[in-house]
Amino acid sequence: MKYNPKLNMIIDGNEFSYKIFETLKCVSKTWSQREAAKRLGISHSVLNRRVKESEEKLGFRLIETTGAGSGLTENGLQILNTYEKYIKRLETRDKPVICGGHISTGLMEVLADEFSLDVTIYRTDDQSALELARKDMVDILTLDDPVRAFMYDLDFTPVAYDYLVLVSNNYDPINSADDLNGKNFVEIPDSSQRLAWNTMDNIKIDYKIVKLVNSPYSALKAVQKNSDLYTFLNHSFSTGSSILKNDTQHLISLVLCNKENSVLKDFVDYITSDGQDIIEEQGFMRI
């Protein structure tokens, strides 16, 4: 079934019917109040009254006369744009949306291609992806770090195991965790790197985080350019020293948000069965 939502909206304590927003949209396209009324199937006087009543509630004009006819004022355009943003959130998506951390979405992209699933994929950090999922803007949420799945008691599906490796452009050997004393690190906030920081804190390693970046790609570039910098990245993403492997092994997981989509259910079943071969080929460990 195709759903076409009609949305009323409250502005400054006053409720406005979807009809005024449809009116503004029609006027913005036709540049004519009479033509807009005709397309909406109402009389010109009804349209005028609808606009006037809304303007009186708001205290400013929504429609103005221009050289080309009738158009929206700046305030009218702002209100219409806001309304349409909310409408887009409610409309049924033509393509499923997968959103999550950089590592897990990279894996989903490969798996979706193997499964011949046409999807839109957004890469961000786990916390931002979770916020989008809460707004019902995501069909499958993927998590690089399992901590938020447990924090928010999510009904998650384990996908793979991964662990962190130490990455640097410095050729001095790192044989044990003690060799990390005095080293400077690049951090990716809201990532599974927290496992490395927690481990070093617990064993009293004296280290410093001197640079923050928003993705593993940026972290890798930073350490490649500066031999005095170190970082921890997923083994599936980069080569490096596995000195903290046992302490940083973690789950890559997903949350099926759109449980009514049978194709997505089949996709999740594929990931946890035949897709495990692909997962292993991508440098992860099977669940």
C-alpha positions, 0 to 999 in steps of 0.5 A, spaced: 500 500 500 502 507 498 501 512 504 500 519 502 500 523 509 496 529 511 499 533 516 497 538 521 502 542 524 502 547 531 506 553 530 507 558 536 501 554 539 496 555 534 494 549 530 494 549 522 490 544 517 494 541 512 490 545 507 494 551 508 500 548 507 497 545 500 495 552 498 502 555 499 505 549 495 500 550 490 501 558 490 508 557 489 508 553 483 503 557 479 504 564 481 497 565 481 492 565 487 486 563 482 490 558 478 491 555 485 484 555 487 482 552 481 487 546 482 485 545 489 478 545 487 476 550 491 473 557 490 478 563 490 474 566 496 475 560 500 483 560 498 483 568 500 479 566 507 484 560 508 490 564 507 487 571 511 485 567 517 492 563 517 496 570 517 492 573 522 494 567 527 501 568 525 501 575 525 505 576 518 504 575 511 504 568 507 503 571 500 505 577 497 503 580 490 509 580 485 511 582 478 510 575 476 503 574 480 502 571 487 508 568 491 510 566 498 513 571 502 520 569 506 516 567 512 511 563 507 517 560 504 520 558 510 514 555 513 512 551 507 519 548 507 519 546 514 512 542 513 515 539 507 521 536 511 516 533 516 512 530 510 518 527 507 519 523 514 512 520 513 512 518 506 514 511 504 521 510 502 522 508 495 528 505 497 530 502 504 535 506 508 541 503 511 544 507 516 550 506 521 557 507 523 563 507 517 565 500 518 558 496 519 555 500 513 561 498 509 560 491 510 552 492 509 554 495 502 558 489 500 552 484 503 547 488 499 550 488 493 551 480 493 544 480 495 542 484 489 538 489 494 537 496 492 538 500 498 540 507 500 546 507 505 548 513 510 555 513 513 556 516 520 557 515 527 553 510 531 550 515 536 547 520 530 545 513 526 541 511 532 538 518 533 535 518 525 533 511 527 529 514 533 525 519 528 523 513 523 528 515 518 532 508 517 530 501 515 536 498 518 540 501 523 547 498 523 552 499 529 560 499 529 560 498 537 555 494 541 555 498 547 549 502 544 545 496 543 546 494 550 545 501 553 538 502 549 536 495 550 535 494 542 533 488 539 539 487 535 542 482 531 549 480 531 553 480 524 560 479 525 566 480 530 571 485 529 577 487 533 582 493 533 589 494 531 594 499 532 596 503 526 602 508 525 607 510 520 612 510 525 617 504 524 619 503 532 617 496 534 611 496 539 612 489 542 607 490 548 602 495 551 607 498 555 610 501 549 604 505 548 606 510 554 608 517 552 604 516 545 600 521 542 593 518 539 588 520 534 581 519 536 574 517 533 569 519 538 563 515 538 566 509 536 569 502 538 576 505 540 573 506 547 575 499 548 582 501 546 582 507 551 578 503 556 584 498 556 590 502 556 586 506 562 585 500 566 593 498 565 595 505 567 598 507 560 600 514 560 597 516 553 594 522 550 589 524 545 591 530 541 587 529 535 579 528 534 576 526 527 570 524 524 571 517 521 576 512 520 578 514 513 580 521 517 584 517 522 588 513 517 590 519 513 592 523 520 597 517 522 600 516 515 602 524 515 605 524 522 609 519 524 608 521 531 601 519 531 598 513 533 590 510 532 586 504 533 582 502 527 578 496 525 582 490 523 577 489 517 579 496 515 586 496 516 592 492 517 596 494 524 599 491 530 594 486 534 597 487 541 590 489 544 586 484 540 583 480 546 581 486 549 578 490 543 574 484 540 567 486 539 560 485 535 558 488 529 550 488 529 544 491 526 537 493 528 531 491 523 527 497 524 522 496 518 520 489 520 514 489 515 518 489 509 519 482 508 525 483 503 529 486 509 527 480 513 530 475 508 536 480 507 537 479 515 537 472 514 542 472 509 547 476 513 546 471 518 547 464 514 550 464 507 552 471 508 557 469 513 562 467 507 562 474 504 563 477 511 569 473 512 572 475 506 571 482 508 576 481 514 571 480 519 570 474 524 564 469 523 558 470 529 
